[in-house]
Amino acid sequence: MPVLKDIALGKYVSVDSAVHRLDPRTKFLGLMLLMTAIVSTPGFGAMGLFTLFLTAAVALSNIPFVFVLKNLRPFVWLFSFTLLFHAFMTAGTVIWQLPALGLVLTFEGLYAGAFFCARLSILVTLASLLTLTTTPMELTDGLERILGPLKRFRFPAHELAMMVTIALRFIPVLVEEAERLQKAQTARGADFGGGPIQRVRKLVPLLVPLFISAFSRADRLALAMESRCYRGGEGRTSYSELAFHGRDLRAGIAVVIAVACAALIPNFPDWLNGWLNG
């Protein structure tokens, strides 16, 4: 199952880099700020700036660009649907039309589709970069520290952080399990070839054993945690204490500067329309 193997979300690459050495809280807060800015940014100019920032972050992480970009391959269908949906459902300057089917391709639709695809690809790459450069334990500790002030309102910060970390950790495990099941069924004569729709239909028989395996793994994990006397975060201490350093301050300043510069870039369609009509 080559497409699923390309999913990098939930995997961790153990290398020494400036991004790996950052405090997980810095990564979480920077990721949230960047995602908020990306979702609220209306133009391609800002997307280009965020792309440059993301490229620099990947270079500093010492992770091959090809490995990070391969994570976008499983989302090609989502990108294609987004592009076509906006291209044919947005009113504007007509580029091509097929009256018999009621299809109208517009310039504004192509722009909107390409823009949303770029936005989705940056968001996916940012999320995968977080898990590629942060261990599961660091993810748990960082998220728990961020949600720590809510504990006074009886918010289960530790339990939520543990659930999120386990969910992320199970993604590559389930991908490997799906690949193993596919190879086992292929050895027994199953055919997973054909067109895109046929391949999707032929993957349905994998869902039942995959769900059974997932529930079995979750049950074994719960038993293992209970046998080690795990009872939640009440009264628990941490072996490693998190601490901010100068590199975290510099990384935070870089994120704030990137977000501020993106907010100052004018909206590309407004500029183009003004230039064409001027």
C-alpha positions in Angstrom: 0.0 0.0 0.0 2.5 2.6 -1.2 0.3 5.6 -0.6 -0.3 4.9 3.1 3.5 4.3 3.5 4.1 7.9 2.6 2.1 9.2 5.6 4.7 10.9 7.9 2.2 12.1 10.5 2.9 10.4 13.8 6.4 9.3 12.9 9.6 10.6 14.5 13.0 10.9 12.9 15.8 10.8 15.4 18.5 13.3 14.1 20.3 16.2 15.7 19.0 19.5 14.5 18.0 23.0 15.7 14.3 22.1 15.3 14.7 18.9 17.3 16.3 20.8 20.2 13.5 23.3 20.5 11.2 23.0 23.5 8.0 21.1 22.6 5.9 24.0 24.0 7.6 26.4 21.5 6.8 24.0 18.7 3.2 23.7 19.8 2.6 27.4 20.2 4.4 28.3 17.0 2.4 25.7 15.1 -0.9 27.0 16.5 0.1 30.6 15.6 1.2 29.7 12.1 -1.9 27.6 11.4 -4.2 30.4 12.6 -2.4 32.9 10.4 -2.4 30.5 7.4 -6.2 29.9 7.7 -6.9 33.6 8.0 -4.6 34.8 5.2 -6.4 35.6 2.0 -3.7 35.9 -0.6 -1.0 33.9 -2.5 1.7 36.3 -1.5 1.4 35.4 2.2 1.2 31.7 1.2 4.5 32.1 -0.6 6.1 33.7 2.5 4.8 30.8 4.7 6.2 28.4 2.1 9.6 30.0 2.4 9.4 29.9 6.2 8.4 26.2 6.1 11.2 25.4 3.7 13.7 27.0 6.1 12.3 25.0 9.0 12.6 21.7 7.1 16.2 22.6 6.1 17.0 23.3 9.8 15.4 20.0 10.9 18.0 18.0 8.8 15.2 15.9 7.4 15.2 15.2 3.6 12.8 17.4 1.7 11.6 14.4 -0.3 10.6 12.6 2.9 8.5 15.5 4.1 6.9 16.2 0.7 6.0 12.5 0.3 3.5 13.0 3.1 1.4 15.1 0.7 0.9 12.1 -1.7 -2.0 10.5 0.3 -3.9 13.8 0.1 -3.7 14.1 -3.7 -7.4 13.2 -4.0 -8.4 15.8 -1.5 -6.4 18.4 -3.4 -7.9 17.4 -6.7 -11.5 17.5 -5.3 -10.8 20.9 -3.8 -9.4 22.3 -7.0 -12.2 21.0 -9.2 -14.9 22.0 -6.8 -13.8 25.6 -6.6 -12.9 25.8 -10.3 -16.4 24.8 -11.4 -18.5 26.2 -8.5 -17.2 29.7 -8.2 -18.7 32.5 -10.3 -16.5 34.9 -12.3 -14.7 35.3 -15.6 -15.5 32.3 -17.8 -12.5 30.5 -19.2 -14.3 27.3 -20.5 -17.8 26.0 -20.3 -19.8 22.9 -21.2 -23.5 24.0 -21.3 -24.7 20.5 -21.9 -23.5 19.5 -18.4 -23.8 22.9 -16.8 -20.0 23.1 -16.2 -18.4 26.5 -16.1 -14.7 27.0 -15.5 -13.8 30.4 -14.2 -10.6 32.3 -13.5 -11.7 33.1 -9.9 -12.5 29.4 -9.4 -9.1 28.2 -10.5 -7.5 30.8 -8.3 -9.6 29.8 -5.2 -9.0 26.1 -5.8 -5.2 26.5 -6.2 -5.1 28.8 -3.1 -7.0 26.3 -0.9 -4.8 23.5 -2.1 -1.7 25.5 -1.2 -3.2 26.2 2.2 -4.0 22.6 2.9 -0.6 21.4 1.8 1.2 23.9 4.1 -1.0 22.9 7.0 -0.4 19.2 6.5 3.4 19.7 6.1 3.5 21.8 9.3 1.6 19.2 11.3 3.9 16.4 10.0 7.0 18.4 10.8 5.9 18.7 14.4 5.7 14.9 14.8 8.9 14.3 12.8 10.9 16.4 15.1 9.3 15.7 18.5 9.2 12.4 20.4 5.9 11.1 21.7 7.0 11.8 25.3 7.9 15.4 24.5 4.6 15.8 22.8 2.8 14.6 25.9 4.8 16.8 28.3 4.6 19.9 26.1 0.8 19.7 25.6 0.3 18.9 29.3 2.3 21.9 30.3 0.4 24.2 27.9 -2.9 23.0 29.2 -1.6 23.0 32.8 -3.3 26.3 33.9 -6.7 24.7 33.1 -6.2 22.1 35.8 -7.5 24.5 38.4 -10.8 24.3 36.6 -10.7 20.5 36.8 -9.7 20.2 33.1 -8.1 16.8 32.5 -4.9 18.2 30.9 -2.8 15.1 31.4 -5.4 12.7 30.1 -6.1 14.8 27.0 -2.4 15.1 26.2 -2.0 11.3 26.6 -5.0 10.6 24.3 -3.6 12.9 21.6 -0.2 11.4 21.8 -1.5 7.8 21.7 -3.7 8.7 18.7 -0.7 10.2 16.8 1.4 7.2 17.7 -1.2 4.8 16.4 -1.2 6.3 12.9 2.1 4.7 11.7 1.2 1.5 13.5 -2.1 1.2 11.8 -0.5 2.0 8.4 2.0 -0.8 8.9 -0.8 -3.1 10.0 -2.8 -2.2 6.8 0.2 -2.9 4.7 0.8 -6.3 6.4 -2.9 -7.3 5.9 -2.8 -6.3 2.2 0.3 -8.4 1.6 -1.3 -11.3 3.4 -4.5 -11.1 1.3 -2.4 -10.6 -1.9 -0.5 -13.8 -1.1 -3.9 -15.6 -0.9 -4.9 -14.4 -4.4 -6.6 -11.1 -3.7 -6.3 -8.5 -6.4 -6.0 -4.8 -5.4 -5.3 -3.5 -8.9 -7.6 -1.7 -11.3 -8.8 1.9 -11.6 -9.0 4.3 -8.7 -12.6 3.5 -7.8 -12.0 -0.2 -8.1 -8.9 0.0 -5.8 -11.0 1.9 -3.2 -13.7 -0.8 -3.3 -11.1 -3.6 -3.0 -9.7 -2.0 0.1 -13.0 -2.3 1.9 -12.3 -6.0 3.0 -9.2 -4.7 4.8 -11.2 -2.5 7.1 -12.7 -5.3 9.2 -9.4 -7.0 10.2 -7.8 -3.6 10.6 -10.5 -2.4 13.1 -10.2 -5.7 14.9 -6.4 -5.3 15.2 -6.8 -1.7 16.3 -9.2 -2.6 19.1 -7.0 -5.5 20.1 -3.9 -3.2 20.3 -5.9 -0.6 22.3 -7.1 -3.3 24.7 -3.5 -4.6 25.3 -2.3 -1.0 25.8 -5.0 -0.4 28.4 -4.1 -3.6 30.2 -0.4 -2.7 30.1 -1.0 0.7 31.6 -3.3 -0.7 34.3 -0.7 -3.3 35.2 1.8 -0.5 35.8 -0.6 1.2 38.1 -1.4 4.1 35.8 -4.3 6.1 37.2 -4.2 9.4 35.4 -2.2 12.5 36.0 -3.1 13.2 39.6 0.0 13.3 41.7 2.3 12.2 38.8 5.7 13.8 38.4 7.9 14.1 35.2 11.3 12.5 34.8 12.5 15.4 32.6 11.6 19.0 33.3 11.0 21.3 30.3 12.9 24.6 30.2 13.0 27.4 27.7 16.3 28.5 26.2 17.6 31.3 24.0 16.9 29.2 20.9 13.2 29.0 21.8 13.0 32.8 22.1 14.7 33.2 18.7 12.3 30.7 17.1 9.3 32.4 18.6 10.5 35.8 17.3 11.0 34.3 13.8 7.4 33.0 13.9 5.9 36.3 15.0 7.9 38.2 12.3 6.7 35.7 9.6 3.1 36.1 10.7 3.4 39.9 10.9 5.0 40.1 7.4 2.3 37.9 5.9 -0.4 40.2 7.3 1.2 43.2 5.5 1.3 41.5 2.1 -1.6 42.8 -0.1 -4.2 40.4 -1.4 -3.2 39.2 -4.8 -6.6 39.2 -6.5 -7.3 42.7 -5.4 -4.0 43.9 -6.7 -4.4 42.0 -10.0 -7.9 43.4 -10.6 -6.8 46.9 -9.8 -3.8 46.5 -12.2 -6.1 45.1 -15.0 -8.7 47.8 -14.6 -6.3 50.6 -14.0 
